[in-house]
Amino acid sequence: MKHSLLLLLVVLSWSIMAQEKIGNKIYKYGDLNHSIQGTTLISFEDADAKSMSKTLEYFSKSGANIKSYNTLFLPGTEVSEDTFMSMLSKSNIETLILIEVVQSSKGTMNKTTGNAYATVNRKKGQSTAVSGSVQTTKTVDYTTEMNLRLTIFSKKDGFNAPVGVVEGRATNDSPDTTADQLARRIVRRMAKALDEQNAFSPF
């Protein structure tokens, strides 16, 4: 997916605004009040199918009239800026939300698992039961920290510059927690914080 125009615009305005904490490891730049209006298209390129489904669920519950980028464009296809902007207009998209992973840290842990077993030996009418366990240790790579950035664009200015930016971070000390689960945790907090900031206008 190519959002070259949008990705270039993200860099500027959010970095010069004052940062404000609005939730558990969630921070905002800019005024979020009623920043999400009308039919909203959300793009989260790094999300798997479940994470994208959950993202739509979190925002729908918060009051957004939300659609996935993949409902307009096939996953993995390259889209020109002209085609992209034309499709936004034809679909009456009023707000565009872009979510991206801006930082991800990984760690390594030795994980030990145990399997119990039991056997029965039969000999000349006698049975002998033997039980025990086997432990296996393996090295596991997992995501220890993730930072996401959510950028909001509006049709009011032709999607030319961000009207608000939200950044979220989550840490993890369990190798059983996947990167996608960590991302969903952050997005859920973001949606909650946006709701508390009155970002969602009635539609």
C-alpha positions as CSV (number, residue, x, y, z in Angstrom):
1,M,0.0,0.0,0.0
2,K,1.4,3.4,-1.0
3,H,0.4,6.4,1.0
4,S,3.4,8.5,0.0
5,L,1.5,11.8,0.2
6,L,0.1,11.1,3.6
7,L,3.2,9.6,5.1
8,L,5.2,12.8,4.1
9,L,2.6,15.0,5.7
10,V,2.5,13.1,9.0
11,V,6.1,14.1,9.9
12,L,5.5,17.8,10.2
13,S,2.7,19.0,12.4
14,W,2.5,16.3,15.1
15,S,6.2,16.9,16.1
16,I,5.8,20.6,16.8
17,M,2.6,20.4,18.9
18,A,2.5,19.9,22.7
19,Q,2.2,16.4,23.9
20,E,-0.6,15.5,26.4
21,K,-1.2,12.3,28.2
22,I,-4.8,11.1,27.7
23,G,-4.7,7.5,28.8
24,N,-2.6,4.6,29.9
25,K,0.6,5.2,27.9
26,I,-1.5,7.1,25.3
27,Y,-0.6,10.6,24.3
28,K,-2.1,13.1,21.9
29,Y,-0.9,16.0,19.7
30,G,-3.5,18.6,18.6
31,D,-7.1,19.1,19.3
32,L,-9.0,15.8,19.0
33,N,-12.5,17.3,19.7
34,H,-14.9,16.2,16.9
35,S,-11.8,15.3,14.8
36,I,-13.4,12.1,13.5
37,Q,-16.6,12.9,11.5
38,G,-18.8,11.1,9.0
39,T,-17.8,7.9,7.2
40,T,-14.2,7.1,8.3
41,L,-11.7,5.0,6.5
42,I,-9.1,3.3,8.7
43,S,-5.8,1.8,7.4
44,F,-3.6,-0.4,9.6
45,E,-1.1,-2.0,7.2
46,D,0.7,-4.1,9.8
47,A,-2.4,-5.6,11.3
48,D,-3.4,-9.3,10.7
49,A,-7.0,-10.1,9.9
50,K,-8.0,-10.5,13.6
51,S,-6.3,-7.3,14.6
52,M,-8.1,-5.4,11.8
53,S,-11.4,-6.9,12.8
54,K,-10.9,-5.9,16.4
55,T,-9.8,-2.4,15.4
56,L,-13.0,-1.9,13.5
57,E,-14.9,-3.3,16.5
58,Y,-13.2,-0.9,19.0
59,F,-13.9,2.2,16.8
60,S,-17.5,1.2,16.0
61,K,-18.3,0.7,19.7
62,S,-16.8,4.2,20.3
63,G,-19.2,5.7,17.8
64,A,-17.3,5.9,14.6
65,N,-18.9,5.1,11.2
66,I,-15.8,3.0,10.3
67,K,-14.7,1.2,7.2
68,S,-11.5,-0.8,6.5
69,Y,-9.1,0.3,3.9
70,N,-9.4,-3.3,2.5
71,T,-13.0,-2.7,1.7
72,L,-12.0,-0.2,-1.0
73,F,-8.6,-1.6,-2.1
74,L,-7.4,-5.1,-2.3
75,P,-4.6,-6.0,0.2
76,G,-1.1,-5.8,-1.2
77,T,-2.1,-3.7,-4.3
78,E,-0.3,-0.5,-5.1
79,V,-2.5,2.5,-5.4
80,S,-1.6,5.9,-7.0
81,E,-2.3,9.1,-5.1
82,D,-4.8,10.2,-7.7
83,T,-6.7,6.8,-7.6
84,F,-6.6,6.9,-3.8
85,M,-8.0,10.4,-3.5
86,S,-10.6,9.7,-6.2
87,M,-11.8,6.6,-4.3
88,L,-12.1,8.6,-1.1
89,S,-14.3,11.1,-2.9
90,K,-16.5,8.5,-4.5
91,S,-17.0,6.6,-1.2
92,N,-17.9,9.9,0.6
93,I,-15.0,9.4,3.1
94,E,-14.9,12.4,5.5
95,T,-12.1,11.2,7.8
96,L,-9.0,9.1,7.2
97,I,-7.2,7.3,10.0
98,L,-3.8,5.9,9.4
99,I,-2.3,3.5,12.1
100,E,1.4,2.5,11.8
101,V,4.0,0.8,14.0
102,V,6.7,3.3,14.7
103,Q,8.8,1.2,17.0
104,S,9.0,-2.4,18.1
105,S,11.5,-4.0,20.4
106,K,12.2,-7.7,20.8
107,G,13.7,-9.9,23.5
108,T,14.7,-13.5,24.0
109,M,13.6,-15.8,26.8
110,N,14.3,-19.5,27.6
111,K,10.9,-21.2,28.0
112,T,10.5,-24.5,29.7
113,T,7.5,-26.8,29.2
114,G,6.8,-30.1,31.0
115,N,4.8,-33.1,29.7
116,A,3.6,-35.8,32.1
117,Y,3.5,-39.4,31.1
118,A,2.4,-42.7,32.6
119,T,3.1,-46.3,31.5
120,V,1.9,-49.7,32.7
121,N,4.1,-52.8,32.4
122,R,2.3,-56.2,32.5
123,K,4.2,-59.4,33.3
124,K,2.8,-62.7,34.5
125,G,-0.4,-61.3,35.9
126,Q,1.3,-58.4,37.6
127,S,1.0,-54.8,36.6
128,T,3.6,-52.1,37.4
129,A,2.7,-48.4,36.8
130,V,5.4,-45.9,36.1
131,S,4.9,-42.2,35.8
132,G,7.1,-39.2,35.3
133,S,7.5,-36.0,33.3
134,V,9.7,-34.7,30.6
135,Q,10.8,-31.0,30.5
136,T,11.8,-29.2,27.3
137,T,13.6,-25.9,27.1
138,K,13.6,-23.7,24.0
139,T,14.6,-20.2,23.2
140,V,11.7,-17.9,22.3
141,D,11.9,-14.5,20.5
142,Y,9.0,-12.1,21.4
143,T,8.0,-8.5,21.3
144,T,8.9,-6.6,24.5
145,E,7.6,-3.2,23.5
146,M,5.6,-1.6,20.7
147,N,4.7,2.0,19.8
148,L,1.9,2.8,17.5
149,R,1.0,6.1,15.9
150,L,-2.6,7.0,14.8
151,T,-2.9,10.0,12.5
152,I,-6.3,11.6,11.6
153,F,-6.9,13.4,8.3
154,S,-10.0,15.3,7.4
155,K,-11.8,15.9,4.1
156,K,-12.3,19.6,5.2
157,D,-8.8,20.5,4.1
158,G,-8.6,17.8,1.3
159,F,-6.7,15.4,3.6
160,N,-3.7,17.7,3.3
161,A,-2.4,17.7,6.8
162,P,-3.1,15.8,10.1
163,V,-5.7,17.3,12.3
164,G,-4.7,15.1,15.3
165,V,-2.1,12.5,16.2
166,V,-2.3,9.9,19.0
167,E,0.6,7.7,20.0
168,G,0.4,4.7,22.2
169,R,2.9,2.3,23.8
170,A,2.7,-1.1,25.5
171,T,5.3,-3.2,27.2
172,N,5.3,-7.0,27.5
173,D,7.2,-9.5,29.6
174,S,5.5,-12.7,28.4
175,P,6.7,-14.7,25.4
176,D,3.1,-16.0,25.2
177,T,1.9,-12.6,24.1
178,T,2.2,-12.1,20.4
179,A,2.9,-8.8,18.6
180,D,-0.6,-8.7,17.2
181,Q,-2.1,-9.1,20.7
182,L,0.1,-6.2,21.9
183,A,-1.0,-4.1,19.0
184,R,-4.7,-4.8,19.7
185,R,-4.1,-3.7,23.3
186,I,-2.7,-0.4,22.2
187,V,-5.5,0.2,19.6
188,R,-8.2,-0.6,22.3
189,R,-6.7,2.1,24.6
190,M,-6.5,4.5,21.7
191,A,-10.1,4.1,20.8
192,K,-11.1,4.6,24.5
193,A,-8.9,7.7,24.8
194,L,-10.4,9.2,21.6
195,D,-13.9,8.6,22.9
196,E,-13.0,10.3,26.2
197,Q,-11.6,13.3,24.2
198,N,-15.0,13.6,22.3
199,A,-13.2,12.8,19.0
200,F,-16.2,11.0,17.6
201,S,-18.9,13.3,16.1
202,P,-22.5,11.9,15.7
203,F,-23.1,10.7,12.2
